[in-house]
Amino acid sequence: PKSIEWKAMALVVMMLALLQAAAGDPPVIPVPAGRGVLESILAGPLPPHATLALQPGIHEVVAPLSLNRSHSGLTITGGPVGSAVISAGSSIDRTAWHPTGTAGMWAAMLPATAMPAEGASMPRQLWMASASASPQTASRRTRARHPNLYDDATGTILQQFPYMYWATPLEACPGLAKQCERGSKCSAVGCNHTMCSACVRTNQMGLRYNTSIDGPFFQSLADSPDAIATLEAIVYHGWTTSRHYVSGVHAVADDALLFRNPSDRPIGFWSGRSSEGGQRFFVENAEMLLDSPGEFFIRDTGEVLYRPLPGEVVNGALAVTAWVPRLQQILSITAASNIRLERLTLSFTDWDCGGTNHTQPCDQQSTDFQEHAAVELTDVEAVGFNSVNLTHHGANALWFHSGANVNFTNGTVSDLGTGAIRVAGKSKFGSDPVGNVTGMVVSDTTLADGGWVFASGTAVLVQGGAVGVTVEHCEIREFTYTAVSLGWSWDYSVQRAGKHIIRKNHIHHLGFPRREVGDAMACVYTLGQLNGTVVDGNLCHDVRAYMSGGYGLSQDQGSSNIVFTNNVCLRTTGSPHNTHYGVNLTYSNNIFWGGYTDSWVPTLEGRVAAGGVRTSPSATMNCHSVDYPGKCPDQIDFNRNLIGQWSNFTAGLFEGDFDDSADGGVLRFTFKSNFYWSDLASRNLANVSVFGGNSRVPPYEQLTWSEWQDLHAGTQDAGSVLGAKHPFAKDDWATTMNVALASDSTAHRIGFQPIDTSDVGPRH
């Protein structure tokens, strides 16, 4: 009966549109809120260049909306921004909740519309909103987990590290895991490839927990087969987290937690509490773990169990409406052109990983393994999103696979299980070739609050196959990993990528409030040849990695042919500038200010203090290749920059290998007309060893100023200045971001041009 009603409504709407078209008026088709109405109208024939005007309210979709070539020229618009919500979720009314009899526990049944098909997974996410509020204001809740994420008394996120720490890998393979990385190579002397590969495969499938601390907890799991049936484990690595479906807990026999699907690199590849991963892990999604406010668990019967946060129970009733996702995708546009979406909110999609049998890895840099996004664009031309809000999603919010000229402007992308926008690339397990993208603009948009499910989700991920992507005047904040990642090649091989512009963005508070990953985490991260790419005028601050890393600008393997100008990078746990290796990298008129005054920085043994500028070139990766025959081009041209270090007496201004004498010109750096300052200035900066030497691994050799200038036959850093005091006009520059130079600063001598940060971020 409902489907007949929708079809009848769609027929009436189409008749009105045809009458408008016959009269010569642009066809504007009103779409009332309701379940299935919008997709019924899209399924019928539409007049050319029609506008679907969505009325205020919830437009719930039964299946993902699908636009194709026949929809070219279509506009879908809402009224006042946010009033029309396209939802792939179902709501649980506050009247459906009832106390369970267990203190602090409430329950409700999923509505029939949210029950999955036989064999499919229950919804994996839950959002709560006050009964009178729009679903846009709903806030994410946490799957039952151990250790808890929330403080029991206040319901706020714990400002410590809510993790367990594994003890050892499943199998000891001394010296082998690092050498053969996932079993793909084993070239070290005495390394047995067969043995190495087998050991690595074993250690991808589980870990040994700490029996002295966590033994009783895992014994309780081992005694509960129902808990193991739904349990998932999340393990932290260098710059990724792996998600695993648990196959068993052998608490008494061998103290092992076993997985059904492997990690990418083996457990133990990064070992030690002071490593990037820190040996951290936690488990979630078992009913027995439901013990803290803000947590939920969904039984396989469809019953939702929830422990309310403080203030959510009013007069003996749960005073909130819940939302659960039903679909992994809400909209796909394929082989269409001239599509516009305006003043809309698209919400409530779920996530998945591991394949249909849960045996594939859920672990890759920037969550490359994911195969879907909430909104996907394939082979499109001229698609525009204006004042569109993508919020409450499990995977990436938007994935532009292939096509040309997509604009996303004046929008918001927020509350994300993974990242915000992915461009080109393909899933790790996809069969399609890498998509080609030419031209995308993301502007005047706020991208915020990501990485809730997959901590290595990247706010803007631009992979190989993309040319001409512009990200400008955006605010990017509160992601657990990198803000903007460009390129997808780990060497000097040619990739179809480049001519990107990253300009006038305000990027801040990465690793807030959950300090989860590290190493490659940065405001702007690059890989491979990116010819013609410009990174200009960005303000980057407050980047907190778990252990090492947490950079401002980070140029990883093969990063080449990029210009960085007028960027301000400060308050980072890692160096505000970091280069692994690359050629033709130009840094001009930037501010790189190291040091981090944060009482929450973990004082773990082995933590490396970060310098103002850092490099860690690989001796085996040089640019003598078909792309760069003969002598290497200049690797770094570093001129007219301000480099500083404060509140950190253990770090040098530079870290790493800046001496090319031992490598026949493979490593070439040109420094000139820079300004340097450090808290060490009170101890005569010219005579302390704070400049980079020629050691490749910590502890780095450090040079004095005169030794540094002797490099390159005495031409290193000609025209540069050592400042007696910091160059800024006001002493509160570190908190206000006011980096205007003092009129009497010696930084003026190098020709540094003032950087105006007042116009970064959205222009509205």
C-alpha positions in Angstrom: 0.0 0.0 0.0 2.8 2.5 0.8 4.5 1.8 -2.5 1.2 2.5 -4.3 0.8 5.7 -2.4 4.4 6.9 -3.3 3.8 6.0 -7.0 0.5 7.9 -7.1 2.1 10.9 -5.5 5.0 10.8 -8.0 2.5 10.6 -10.9 0.7 13.7 -9.6 4.0 15.5 -9.2 5.0 14.6 -12.7 1.8 15.8 -14.2 2.3 19.2 -12.5 5.8 19.4 -13.9 4.7 18.6 -17.4 2.1 21.3 -17.2 4.8 23.8 -16.1 7.0 22.7 -19.0 4.2 23.0 -21.5 3.7 26.6 -20.3 7.3 27.3 -20.8 8.1 27.7 -17.2 11.2 26.0 -15.6 9.8 22.8 -14.1 10.0 23.0 -10.3 8.7 19.9 -8.6 7.9 20.1 -4.9 8.8 16.9 -3.0 7.0 16.4 0.3 9.0 14.8 3.2 8.4 11.1 3.8 9.8 7.7 3.3 10.5 6.6 -0.3 8.9 9.7 -1.9 12.1 11.2 -3.3 13.4 8.0 -4.9 10.0 7.3 -6.4 10.0 10.6 -8.2 13.6 10.0 -9.4 12.6 6.6 -10.7 10.1 8.2 -13.1 10.7 10.3 -16.2 11.6 13.9 -15.4 11.4 16.9 -17.7 14.7 18.3 -18.8 16.5 20.7 -16.4 13.9 20.0 -13.7 14.4 21.2 -10.1 13.3 19.0 -7.3 12.4 21.3 -4.4 12.5 19.2 -1.2 10.1 20.4 1.5 11.3 20.8 5.1 11.4 17.5 7.0 13.0 14.0 6.8 13.2 12.5 3.3 14.0 8.9 4.3 15.3 6.7 1.5 14.6 3.0 1.2 17.6 2.3 -1.0 20.5 4.6 -2.1 19.5 7.3 -4.4 20.9 6.7 -7.9 21.3 9.4 -10.5 22.5 8.5 -14.0 22.7 10.0 -17.5 19.0 10.5 -17.7 19.2 12.9 -14.7 21.7 15.2 -16.4 20.7 18.8 -15.8 18.8 18.0 -12.6 18.9 20.3 -9.6 17.8 19.0 -6.1 17.4 21.8 -3.6 16.1 22.3 -0.1 14.7 25.4 1.6 16.6 27.1 4.4 19.9 25.4 4.9 19.4 22.2 6.9 15.6 22.1 6.8 15.4 19.3 4.3 17.2 16.1 5.4 17.8 13.1 3.2 18.3 10.3 5.6 19.6 6.7 5.2 18.7 6.0 8.8 15.7 5.2 10.9 14.7 6.8 14.1 13.7 5.2 17.4 11.2 7.5 19.2 11.8 8.3 22.8 8.5 6.6 23.7 9.9 3.3 22.6 12.6 3.2 25.3 12.0 1.4 28.6 14.2 0.5 31.6 15.5 -3.1 31.4 15.7 -3.8 35.2 19.5 -3.6 35.1 20.5 -0.4 36.8 21.1 2.4 34.3 20.2 0.3 31.3 17.4 1.1 28.8 16.2 -0.8 25.8 14.1 -0.4 22.6 13.5 -2.5 19.5 14.8 -1.4 16.1 11.9 -0.3 13.9 11.0 -2.8 11.2 12.5 -0.4 8.6 15.9 -0.7 10.3 16.0 -4.5 10.6 18.7 -5.9 8.3 18.2 -8.6 5.7 18.9 -12.2 6.8 22.6 -12.7 7.2 23.4 -9.0 7.2 25.0 -7.1 10.1 23.0 -5.1 12.6 23.5 -1.3 12.5 27.0 -0.4 13.8 26.4 3.1 14.9 23.9 5.1 17.1 23.2 8.8 17.4 21.1 10.6 20.0 19.2 13.9 19.7 16.8 15.7 22.0 13.3 14.9 21.0 12.6 18.4 19.6 15.9 18.7 17.8 16.8 18.2 14.1 18.7 15.0 13.4 21.5 17.3 12.3 22.1 18.0 16.0 22.3 14.3 16.9 25.6 13.2 18.6 27.4 9.9 18.2 27.4 7.3 20.9 30.0 4.6 21.5 29.8 0.9 21.0 30.2 -1.0 24.2 34.0 -1.3 24.7 36.9 -2.0 27.0 38.6 0.0 28.3 35.9 2.6 28.4 36.1 5.8 26.4 33.8 7.8 28.7 34.2 8.9 32.3 31.4 7.1 34.2 30.6 10.1 36.4 30.6 12.9 33.8 29.9 11.1 30.5 32.8 13.1 28.9 35.6 11.6 26.9 38.5 10.5 29.1 41.5 12.7 28.7 43.9 9.9 29.2 44.6 6.8 27.0 41.8 4.3 27.2 43.7 1.3 25.9 45.1 -2.1 26.8 48.7 -2.9 25.8 49.6 -6.2 24.2 52.5 -8.1 25.6 54.1 -9.9 22.6 53.2 -11.0 19.1 51.8 -14.5 18.8 55.1 -15.9 17.6 58.6 -14.7 18.1 60.4 -14.1 14.9 63.5 -12.1 16.0 64.7 -9.6 13.4 62.5 -11.0 10.7 59.3 -9.0 10.7 61.0 -5.7 9.9 63.0 -7.3 7.1 60.3 -8.8 5.1 57.3 -6.5 5.8 54.2 -8.7 5.3 56.3 -11.5 3.8 56.9 -9.6 0.6 60.7 -9.5 0.8 63.5 -11.1 2.9 66.9 -9.9 1.7 68.9 -9.7 4.9 71.8 -12.0 5.5 70.6 -15.2 7.2 66.9 -14.4 6.6 64.9 -17.5 5.6 62.1 -16.2 3.4 59.8 -19.2 4.0 60.2 -19.0 7.7 59.8 -15.2 7.7 56.6 -15.2 5.6 55.0 -17.9 7.8 55.9 -16.0 11.0 54.6 -12.7 9.6 51.3 -14.3 8.5 50.9 -15.8 12.0 51.4 -12.4 13.6 48.9 -10.7 11.4 46.2 -12.9 13.0 46.4 -12.1 16.7 48.3 -11.0 19.7 49.3 -12.0 23.2 47.8 -9.9 25.9 49.3 -8.9 29.3 48.1 -11.6 31.7 49.2 -9.8 34.8 47.0 -6.8 34.0 44.3 -8.1 31.6 44.2 -11.8 32.4 40.9 -11.7 34.5 39.2 -9.6 31.8 40.1 -12.0 29.0 39.2 -15.0 31.1 35.7 -13.6 31.4 35.6 -13.2 27.6 36.8 -16.8 27.2 34.0 -18.0 29.4 31.4 -16.1 27.3 31.0 -17.6 23.8 28.2 -15.1 23.0 30.6 -12.2 23.6 33.3 -13.6 21.4 30.7 -14.1 18.6 30.3 -10.3 18.2 33.6 -9.0 19.6 35.9 -6.8 17.5 39.5 -5.7 18.3 41.1 -2.5 17.2 44.9 -2.4 17.2 47.1 0.6 16.8 50.1 0.5 14.4 52.4 3.3 13.1 49.9 5.4 11.1 47.0 3.0 10.9 44.6 1.1 13.1 43.6 -2.4 12.2 40.0 -3.6 12.9 39.6 -7.3 13.5 36.7 -9.7 14.0 37.7 -11.9 16.9 37.8 -15.7 16.4 38.7 -16.7 19.9 40.3 -16.0 23.3 42.5 -18.7 24.7 42.9 -17.3 28.1 44.4 -20.3 29.9 46.2 -22.1 27.1 48.3 -19.5 25.5 47.1 -16.0 26.5 46.2 -15.2 22.9 43.5 -13.0 21.3 42.9 -14.5 17.8 41.5 -12.7 14.7 39.5 -13.9 11.7 40.9 -11.2 9.4 44.6 -10.1 9.3 46.3 -6.8 9.9 48.3 -5.2 7.1 51.7 -5.3 8.8 52.1 -7.9 11.5 51.6 -7.2 15.2 55.1 -6.5 16.5 56.2 -4.6 13.4 56.1 -1.6 15.7 57.0 -2.8 19.1 57.5 -1.1 22.4 55.3 1.4 24.4 57.3 4.2 22.9 56.7 3.2 19.3 54.2 4.8 17.0 51.6 2.3 17.8 52.5 2.0 21.5 51.3 -1.6 21.6 47.8 -0.3 22.2 44.5 -2.0 21.5 40.9 -2.2 22.7 37.9 -4.4 22.2 34.3 -3.5 21.5 30.8 -4.8 20.6 30.0 -7.3 23.2 27.0 -7.0 25.6 29.1 -7.8 28.6 31.1 -4.6 27.9 28.1 -2.4 28.2 29.0 -0.7 31.5 29.5 3.0 30.9 27.3 6.0 30.1 27.1 6.7 26.4 27.6 3.1 25.4 25.2 0.9 23.4 24.9 -2.7 22.1 22.5 -4.1 19.5 21.5 -7.7 20.0 21.0 -10.0 17.0 17.2 -9.8 17.8 17.2 -6.1 17.0 17.0 -5.0 20.6 19.1 -1.9 21.3 20.6 -1.6 24.8 21.8 1.8 25.9 23.2 3.4 29.0 22.2 7.1 29.0 24.6 10.0 29.5 23.9 12.3 32.5 20.8 14.4 31.8 19.2 12.2 29.2 16.7 10.6 31.6 14.1 13.2 32.6 11.2 12.5 35.0 11.8 8.7 34.7 11.8 8.7 30.9 14.6 8.7 28.2 14.2 12.1 26.7 16.1 11.6 23.5 15.4 10.2 20.0 17.8 7.7 18.6 19.0 7.3 15.0 20.5 4.2 13.5 21.9 3.8 9.9 20.3 1.3 7.5 22.5 1.8 4.4 26.2 2.2 3.6 25.5 4.6 0.8 22.9 7.4 0.5 23.6 8.7 -3.1 25.5 7.7 -6.2 25.8 9.7 -9.4 27.1 7.8 -12.4 27.7 9.0 -16.0 25.7 12.2 -15.4 26.5 15.8 -16.0 25.4 19.2 -14.8 23.9 18.0 -11.6 23.4 20.4 -8.7 22.6 19.8 -5.1 21.8 22.8 -2.9 20.9 23.5 0.7 20.5 19.9 1.7 21.6 17.6 4.5 22.5 14.0 3.8 22.8 11.9 7.0 23.1 8.5 8.6 25.1 5.9 6.7 26.9 2.9 8.2 30.4 1.4 7.6 31.6 -2.1 6.8 35.0 -3.8 6.3 36.5 -7.2 6.0 34.4 -8.4 3.0 31.3 -10.6 3.1 33.1 -13.3 5.1 35.1 -10.9 7.3 38.5 -12.3 6.2 40.0 -9.3 4.4 42.2 -6.8 6.2 40.6 -3.6 7.6 43.9 -1.8 7.8 45.7 0.5 5.3 47.0 4.0 5.2 44.2 6.5 5.1 41.7 3.6 5.1 42.4 2.7 1.5 40.8 -0.6 2.0 37.3 0.9 2.1 35.1 0.1 -0.8 32.2 2.5 -0.3 31.4 6.1 0.8 28.1 7.8 1.7 28.1 9.7 -1.6 29.9 8.4 -4.7 30.6 10.0 -8.0 31.7 8.0 -11.1 32.3 9.3 -14.6 30.6 12.6 -13.9 31.0 16.0 -15.4 30.1 19.4 -13.8 28.5 18.3 -10.5 28.0 21.0 -7.9 27.3 20.8 -4.1 26.4 24.2 -2.7 25.5 24.6 1.0 25.3 20.9 1.5 25.8 19.3 4.9 27.2 15.7 4.9 27.0 14.5 8.5 26.7 11.4 10.6 28.5 8.9 8.3 30.5 5.8 8.9 32.9 5.6 5.9 34.2 8.6 4.0 31.4 11.1 3.3 32.2 11.7 -0.4 34.2 9.7 -2.9 34.9 11.3 -6.3 36.0 8.2 -8.3 36.3 9.6 -11.8 35.2 12.4 -14.0 35.8 16.2 -14.2 34.8 19.5 -12.6 33.2 18.8 -9.3 32.6 21.7 -6.9 31.8 21.4 -3.2 31.4 24.8 -1.6 29.9 26.6 1.4 29.2 23.2 3.0 29.9 21.2 6.1 31.2 17.6 6.4 31.2 16.4 10.0 30.8 13.6 12.5 32.5 10.9 10.5 33.6 7.4 11.2 36.4 7.8 8.7 37.4 10.8 6.6 35.5 13.5 4.7 36.4 13.6 1.0 38.3 11.0 -1.1 39.4 11.7 -4.6 40.4 9.1 -7.2 42.2 5.9 -6.1 40.4 2.6 -5.6 39.7 0.3 -2.7 42.5 -2.1 -1.8 40.3 -5.0 -2.9 38.5 -3.3 -5.8 38.7 -4.7 -9.3 38.3 -1.4 -11.1 41.4 0.5 -12.3 42.4 3.7 -10.6 39.9 6.4 -11.5 41.0 9.5 -13.4 39.8 12.8 -11.9 40.4 16.2 -13.6 39.3 19.2 -11.6 37.7 19.3 -8.2 37.3 22.4 -6.0 36.5 22.1 -2.3 36.1 25.7 -0.9 34.6 27.6 2.0 33.7 24.4 3.7 34.2 23.1 7.2 35.4 19.5 7.6 35.3 18.4 11.2 35.2 15.6 13.7 36.4 12.5 11.9 38.1 9.2 12.6 35.5 7.9 15.1 35.6 4.3 13.7 38.8 4.3 11.7 41.3 6.5 13.3 43.5 6.7 10.1 40.7 8.4 8.2 42.0 11.4 6.3 40.0 14.6 6.0 40.8 15.1 2.3 42.5 12.1 0.6 43.7 12.9 -3.0 45.2 9.7 -4.4 46.9 8.8 -7.7 44.8 9.4 -10.7 43.8 13.0 -9.7 44.9 16.2 -11.4 43.9 19.7 -10.5 42.3 19.4 -7.1 41.9 22.7 -5.2 41.2 22.9 -1.5 40.9 26.5 -0.5 39.4 28.6 2.3 38.3 25.6 4.3 38.5 24.9 8.0 39.7 21.4 8.8 39.7 20.4 12.4 39.4 17.5 14.9 40.5 14.6 12.8 42.5 11.8 14.4 44.9 11.7 11.4 46.1 13.8 8.5 44.1 16.8 7.2 45.1 16.8 3.5 47.0 13.9 1.8 48.2 14.3 -1.8 49.6 11.5 -4.0 49.8 7.7 -3.8 53.3 6.7 -4.9 56.1 5.8 -2.5 58.9 6.4 -4.9 59.9 8.5 -7.9 57.7 6.6 -10.4 55.4 8.8 -12.5 51.9 9.0 -11.2 48.9 10.7 -12.8 48.8 13.4 -10.1 49.6 17.0 -9.6 48.6 20.6 -10.3 46.9 20.7 -6.9 46.3 23.9 -5.0 46.0 23.8 -1.2 45.5 27.4 -0.2 44.3 29.6 2.7 43.0 26.8 4.8 42.8 26.9 8.6 43.9 23.4 9.7 44.0 22.8 13.4 43.5 20.4 16.3 44.4 17.2 14.7 44.6 14.5 17.3 41.9 16.3 19.4 40.2 15.2 21.6 41.4 11.7 21.0 45.1 11.4 20.6 45.2 8.1 18.6 47.7 7.8 15.8 50.9 9.4 14.8 54.0 9.2 12.5 52.7 10.4 9.1 50.0 12.5 10.7 50.2 16.1 9.4 48.3 19.2 8.2 49.5 18.6 4.6 51.1 15.2 3.7 52.5 14.4 0.2 53.7 11.3 -1.7 55.4 10.9 -5.0 55.7 13.3 -8.0 53.1 16.0 -7.8 54.2 18.3 -10.6 52.9 21.9 -10.4 51.4 21.5 -6.9 51.3 24.6 -4.7 50.7 24.7 -0.9 50.2 28.4 0.0 49.0 30.6 2.8 47.7 27.9 5.2 47.6 28.2 9.0 48.4 24.9 10.7 48.5 24.5 14.4 47.8 22.1 17.3 48.7 18.8 15.8 49.1 16.1 18.5 50.4 12.6 17.6 50.4 9.8 20.1 54.1 9.3 20.1 56.4 10.4 17.2 55.1 12.5 14.4 52.4 15.0 14.3 53.8 17.4 11.6 52.8 20.6 9.9 54.0 19.9 6.4 55.2 16.4 5.8 56.8 15.3 2.5 57.0 11.6 2.5 58.7 9.2 0.0 59.3 10.6 -3.4 57.5 13.9 -2.8 58.7 16.1 -5.7 58.0 19.2 -7.7 56.0 21.1 -5.1 56.1 24.7 -3.9 55.3 25.7 -0.3 54.9 29.4 0.4 53.4 31.6 3.1 52.4 28.8 5.4 52.4 29.1 9.2 53.0 25.9 11.1 53.3 25.8 14.9 52.3 24.0 18.1 53.0 20.5 16.7 54.2 17.5 18.6 56.4 16.6 15.6 58.5 19.0 13.6 56.5 21.7 11.9 58.3 20.7 8.7 59.3 17.1 7.8 60.8 15.7 4.6 61.5 12.0 4.1 63.0 12.4 0.6 62.1 14.1 -2.6 63.4 16.5 -5.3 62.5 20.0 -6.4 60.8 20.9 -3.2 60.8 24.7 -2.6 60.0 26.2 0.8 59.8 30.0 0.7 58.4 32.6 3.2 57.0 30.1 5.6 57.0 30.1 9.4 58.1 26.8 11.0 58.0 27.1 14.8 58.8 23.9 16.8 58.0 23.0 20.4 54.8 22.2 22.1 53.6 23.4 25.4 51.1 20.7 26.2 50.8 19.1 29.7 49.2 16.1 28.1 52.3 15.1 26.0 53.1 11.6 27.3 56.3 11.3 29.2 57.1 7.9 27.8 60.6 6.5 27.7 62.2 7.0 24.3 60.0 9.9 23.1 62.1 12.0 20.6 61.9 15.7 20.9 60.9 17.4 17.7 63.1 20.0 16.0 61.9 22.9 13.8 62.9 21.2 10.5 63.4 17.5 10.1 64.6 15.1 7.3 65.1 11.4 7.3 66.3 10.5 3.8 66.6 6.8 2.8 70.1 5.9 1.5 68.6 3.3 -0.8 66.0 5.6 -2.4 67.8 8.0 -4.7 66.6 9.8 -7.7 68.9 8.2 -10.2 66.1 6.7 -12.3 64.5 6.9 -15.7 62.6 10.0 -14.4 65.7 11.7 -13.1 68.7 10.4 -15.1 72.2 11.6 -14.2 72.8 14.0 -11.3 69.8 14.6 -9.0 68.0 18.0 -9.1 68.2 20.0 -6.0 66.2 18.2 -3.3 65.2 21.2 -1.2 65.4 24.9 -1.8 64.8 26.5 1.6 64.8 30.3 1.6 63.3 33.3 3.4 61.7 31.1 6.2 61.4 31.7 9.9 62.5 28.7 11.9 62.2 28.6 15.6 62.0 26.4 18.7 60.6 27.3 22.1 59.9 25.6 25.4 61.9 22.6 24.4 65.6 22.6 25.3 66.2 19.0 24.2 65.6 19.4 20.5 67.7 21.0 17.8 66.4 23.5 15.2 67.1 20.8 12.6 67.1 17.1 12.9 68.3 14.5 10.5 70.8 14.1 7.6 71.5 17.5 5.9 75.1 16.6 4.8 75.3 15.4 1.2 79.0 14.8 1.1 78.8 11.1 1.7 76.3 10.4 -1.0 77.8 11.9 -4.1 75.1 14.5 -4.5 72.1 12.3 -3.9 71.1 14.6 -1.0 71.2 18.2 -2.0 69.9 21.0 0.1 70.1 24.7 -0.7 69.5 27.0 2.3 69.7 30.8 2.1 68.3 33.9 3.7 66.5 32.3 6.6 65.9 33.5 10.2 66.6 31.3 13.2 65.6 31.7 16.8 65.5 29.3 19.8 65.0 29.5 23.6 68.7 28.4 23.5 69.5 31.9 22.3 70.1 32.9 26.0 73.0 30.4 25.8 74.5 32.0 22.6 72.7 30.2 19.7 75.7 30.5 17.4 77.8 28.2 19.7 75.3 25.4 20.4 74.8 22.4 18.2 71.3 22.7 17.0 71.7 22.3 13.2 71.4 19.1 11.3 74.4 16.9 10.7 75.0 13.7 8.7 73.6 10.9 10.8 70.7 9.0 9.5 69.1 7.8 12.7 68.6 9.2 16.2 70.5 10.4 18.0 71.2 12.8 15.1 74.6 14.5 14.9 74.2 18.2 15.5 76.3 21.0 14.1 77.1 24.5 15.4 76.2 27.5 13.2 79.7 27.8 11.7 79.8 24.0 11.0 76.4 24.2 9.4 77.5 27.1 7.1 80.6 25.2 6.1 78.4 22.7 4.2 78.2 23.1 0.5 81.7 24.5 0.3 80.9 27.2 2.7 77.8 28.5 0.9 75.1 27.0 3.2 72.6 29.5 4.5 74.3 32.6 3.1 72.4 35.7 4.1 70.7 34.1 7.0 70.2 35.6 10.5 70.4 34.3 14.0 67.8 36.2 16.0 68.5 37.5 19.5 64.8 37.3 20.3 61.7 35.9 18.6 60.6 38.0 15.6 56.9 38.6 16.5 55.3 41.8 17.5 53.5 40.4 20.6 54.6 37.9 23.1 51.2 36.1 23.0 51.7 35.1 19.3 51.7 31.4 20.3 48.1 31.5 21.5 46.6 34.2 19.3 48.2 33.1 16.1 49.2 36.7 15.5 52.5 36.3 13.6 52.9 39.9 12.6 56.6 40.8 12.8 57.9 43.3 15.3 59.1 46.5 13.5 62.6 46.1 14.8 62.9 42.4 14.2 66.1 41.3 12.4 63.9 38.9 10.4 63.2 41.9 8.1 66.8 41.6 6.9 66.1 38.3 5.0 63.3 39.9 2.9 60.6 38.0 4.7 57.1 39.1 3.6 54.4 39.4 6.3 51.8 36.6 6.3 48.2 37.6 6.9 46.3 34.8 8.6 43.1 36.8 9.2 41.6 35.5 5.9 42.2 31.8 6.3 39.3 29.4 6.5 35.8 29.9 5.0 34.8 33.3 3.7 31.3 33.3 5.1 
